[in-house]
Amino acid sequence: MSVELAVWHEPEPITKEHAETVFQALRRGEPDAAAPHPGVAAFAARLAEAERVSPACAVVSVDPDRADEVSGEAFALARECGLICYDPQRGLVHNLAPLGVYSGMQMHTGDGMIVVDPDLRLVTDALATMAPQNPFTALVVFGEHFIQTSPEITGYELEYKDSVQDLMFRTHVADLETVQDAFTEYATGGRAFLDGHDWRRV
């Protein structure tokens, strides 16, 4: 069974719920589901696993054993072509904006997803998908710092590392919303989350 991604253009960021609605409409061939965009043809021409199914949409189909590799290429190429990318398996949409302040920041998840310059809504949504099969989420600015989290029985373990000073700290938080707020603060250059918890050095 292949893994699918779909790309099309949206003038504004959309929710994962709206992306699923558009995706299903595109699969049914509804002509008004998305507007034609020149980036669709450009995307399909540059990614071997992609097929342009209409002037408004291209679909990527790939074997599961190559899904992580090709998905990373698809996410980056979609952004370059001015398109959003919807991952129906994970129920996540990759919007063009808003982004964090660190160019080249990467998001890594425990189920193998790696995204360079993830949009802030994607980060928040990805955190909500953590489960035994997807046991962590991290935002990394290589050589500088990172934040990462893993679910625990009574909440979440939250870690922050300043790689320049070689200092790493860990704390426990009770709810997902607090984790999401910390990741958003981190991605936008804030560090208020460091003052809001009792951290221990590790």
C-alpha positions as CSV (number, residue, x, y, z in Angstrom):
1,M,0.0,0.0,0.0
2,S,1.5,3.3,-1.0
3,V,1.8,6.5,1.0
4,E,0.1,9.6,-0.6
5,L,0.7,13.3,-0.3
6,A,-1.3,16.0,-2.2
7,V,-0.2,19.5,-3.1
8,W,-2.2,22.5,-4.3
9,H,-2.3,26.3,-3.8
10,E,-4.0,28.1,-1.0
11,P,-3.9,31.9,-0.8
12,E,-3.9,31.8,3.1
13,P,-2.9,29.2,5.7
14,I,-5.6,26.6,6.3
15,T,-6.4,24.1,9.0
16,K,-5.8,20.4,8.8
17,E,-9.6,19.9,8.8
18,H,-10.0,22.2,5.8
19,A,-7.2,20.5,4.1
20,E,-8.9,17.1,4.5
21,T,-12.1,18.6,3.1
22,V,-10.3,20.0,0.0
23,F,-8.3,16.7,-0.4
24,Q,-11.5,14.6,-0.5
25,A,-13.1,17.1,-3.0
26,L,-10.0,16.9,-5.2
27,R,-10.2,13.1,-5.1
28,R,-13.8,13.3,-6.3
29,G,-12.7,15.5,-9.2
30,E,-14.8,18.5,-8.1
31,P,-13.6,21.4,-10.3
32,D,-13.9,24.2,-7.7
33,A,-12.0,22.4,-4.9
34,A,-8.8,24.3,-5.6
35,A,-7.8,26.9,-8.2
36,P,-5.3,26.1,-11.0
37,H,-1.8,27.2,-10.2
38,P,1.4,27.1,-12.3
39,G,3.3,25.6,-9.3
40,V,1.5,22.3,-9.7
41,A,3.0,21.5,-13.1
42,A,6.4,22.7,-11.9
43,F,6.2,20.4,-8.8
44,A,5.1,17.4,-10.8
45,A,7.9,17.9,-13.4
46,R,10.6,18.0,-10.7
47,L,9.5,15.1,-8.4
48,A,9.6,11.7,-10.0
49,E,7.0,10.3,-7.7
50,A,4.5,13.1,-8.4
51,E,1.6,13.1,-10.9
52,R,-0.2,16.2,-12.0
53,V,-3.9,15.1,-11.8
54,S,-5.3,18.4,-12.7
55,P,-4.1,22.0,-13.2
56,A,-4.9,22.5,-9.5
57,C,-3.4,19.5,-7.8
58,A,-0.6,16.9,-7.9
59,V,-0.4,13.7,-5.9
60,V,2.7,12.0,-4.7
61,S,2.6,8.2,-4.3
62,V,5.5,6.3,-2.8
63,D,6.2,2.9,-1.2
64,P,6.2,3.0,2.6
65,D,9.9,2.2,2.8
66,R,10.8,5.4,0.9
67,A,8.1,7.5,2.4
68,D,10.2,9.6,4.8
69,E,12.9,10.3,2.2
70,V,10.4,11.4,-0.5
71,S,8.1,13.2,1.9
72,G,11.0,15.5,2.9
73,E,11.7,16.3,-0.7
74,A,8.0,16.9,-1.4
75,F,7.5,19.2,1.6
76,A,10.5,21.4,0.5
77,L,9.6,21.4,-3.2
78,A,5.9,22.3,-2.5
79,R,7.0,25.4,-0.6
80,E,9.4,26.3,-3.4
81,C,6.6,26.1,-5.9
82,G,4.2,28.1,-3.7
83,L,2.0,25.1,-2.7
84,I,0.7,23.6,0.5
85,C,1.2,19.9,1.1
86,Y,-1.3,17.7,2.8
87,D,-0.4,14.4,4.4
88,P,-3.6,12.4,4.8
89,Q,-1.9,9.6,6.6
90,R,-0.8,11.8,9.5
91,G,-3.7,14.3,9.0
92,L,-1.3,17.2,8.8
93,V,-1.1,20.2,6.4
94,H,2.1,22.0,5.6
95,N,1.3,25.7,5.0
96,L,3.6,28.3,3.5
97,A,3.4,30.5,6.6
98,P,3.8,31.7,9.3
99,L,7.3,30.4,9.9
100,G,9.6,30.7,12.9
101,V,12.5,33.1,13.1
102,Y,15.3,30.5,12.6
103,S,16.1,29.9,9.0
104,G,16.8,26.2,8.4
105,M,15.2,25.0,11.7
106,Q,14.1,21.4,11.5
107,M,11.2,19.5,13.0
108,H,11.8,15.8,13.8
109,T,9.0,13.4,14.9
110,G,9.2,9.9,16.3
111,D,7.4,8.5,13.3
112,G,10.1,9.6,10.9
113,M,8.9,13.0,9.6
114,I,11.6,15.6,9.1
115,V,10.6,19.1,8.0
116,V,12.9,22.1,7.3
117,D,11.3,25.4,8.2
118,P,8.0,24.0,9.4
119,D,5.1,26.5,9.7
120,L,3.9,27.2,13.2
121,R,0.5,25.6,12.8
122,L,2.2,22.4,11.6
123,V,4.4,22.3,14.7
124,T,1.3,22.7,17.0
125,D,-0.6,20.0,15.1
126,A,2.3,17.6,15.0
127,L,2.7,17.8,18.7
128,A,-0.9,16.6,19.1
129,T,-0.1,13.4,17.1
130,M,2.4,12.0,19.6
131,A,1.6,8.4,20.6
132,P,3.4,5.1,21.2
133,Q,4.2,4.9,17.5
134,N,5.3,8.6,17.4
135,P,7.0,9.0,20.8
136,F,8.7,12.4,20.4
137,T,8.8,15.8,18.7
138,A,11.8,18.1,18.4
139,L,12.6,21.5,16.9
140,V,16.3,21.8,16.2
141,V,18.6,24.7,15.2
142,F,21.7,22.6,14.6
143,G,24.8,23.9,16.5
144,E,22.8,26.3,18.6
145,H,19.8,24.9,20.5
146,F,16.8,22.6,20.5
147,I,13.6,21.8,22.3
148,Q,12.1,18.4,22.4
149,T,9.2,16.6,24.2
150,S,7.9,13.1,24.8
151,P,4.6,11.9,26.4
152,E,4.7,10.4,29.9
153,I,2.0,8.7,31.9
154,T,0.9,11.9,33.6
155,G,1.9,14.5,31.0
156,Y,5.0,15.4,29.0
157,E,8.7,15.5,29.5
158,L,10.1,18.7,28.1
159,E,13.8,19.3,27.3
160,Y,15.8,22.3,26.2
161,K,19.4,22.4,25.2
162,D,21.7,25.4,24.6
163,S,24.3,23.7,22.4
164,V,26.7,26.7,22.4
165,Q,27.0,26.6,26.2
166,D,26.5,22.8,26.4
167,L,23.7,23.1,28.9
168,M,20.7,20.9,28.9
169,F,17.6,21.1,31.1
170,R,14.6,18.9,31.6
171,T,11.2,19.4,33.2
172,H,7.7,17.8,33.4
173,V,4.5,19.5,32.3
174,A,1.0,18.3,32.8
175,D,-0.8,19.2,29.5
176,L,-0.2,19.4,25.8
177,E,-1.2,23.0,25.5
178,T,1.7,24.1,27.7
179,V,4.1,22.0,25.4
180,Q,2.6,23.6,22.3
181,D,3.0,27.1,23.8
182,A,6.7,26.3,24.6
183,F,7.4,25.1,21.1
184,T,5.8,28.2,19.6
185,E,7.7,30.5,21.9
186,Y,10.9,28.7,21.0
187,A,10.3,28.8,17.2
188,T,9.5,32.6,17.4
189,G,12.6,33.4,19.4
190,G,11.0,33.7,22.8
191,R,12.3,32.0,26.0
192,A,9.5,32.7,28.4
193,F,8.9,29.0,28.8
194,L,12.2,28.7,30.6
195,D,10.9,30.9,33.4
196,G,7.6,29.1,33.7
197,H,8.8,25.7,35.0
198,D,11.1,24.1,37.4
199,W,14.0,22.7,35.4
200,R,16.8,20.3,36.4
201,R,20.1,20.2,34.6
202,V,20.9,16.9,32.9
